[in-house]
């Protein structure tokens, strides 16, 4: 399945999109939540594209001054895609274009005017789901410098969203 194929063309059927779930799948989900080796098995059904260290300048923060000044942010993105039974062609059309992914993330950060890092991370995750139609995404977002007196550290938030 190409990562850009519309959801209606998903060959996995309704179960993959939240329809009725078989007792076997429910059992697998329960074992995964308990941290058993089933979690590794369920995750092995997906392949991942990871793009780390995407830098952008954004205008977010609790105070008006922080939003006006702006600040450097860094994002790590993980996008899952369904493993194919056959080898995919050696073509960018068969995969997610990571240059396009980077442009989308940088653009979303540049346009955002939210107060919280958590809000922006969620907005990024939802934008990635909408644009690339993956089954699962993870977004890690960091403020590289917080313009607050006597603040030390690099705040980071991670969100995961599932289609």
PECOR-V309408 format. One line per field, one symbol per residue. ss: DSSP state (h for helix, s for strand, l for the rest). A space follows every 50 residues. Layout:
ss: ???
This chain:
ss: llllllhhhllllhhhhlllllhhhhhhhhhhhllllhhhhhhllsssss sssssssslllllhhhhhhlsssssssssssslllllllllhhhlllhhh hhhhhhhhhhhlllllhhhhhhhhhhhhhhhhlllsssssssslllllll lllllsssssssl
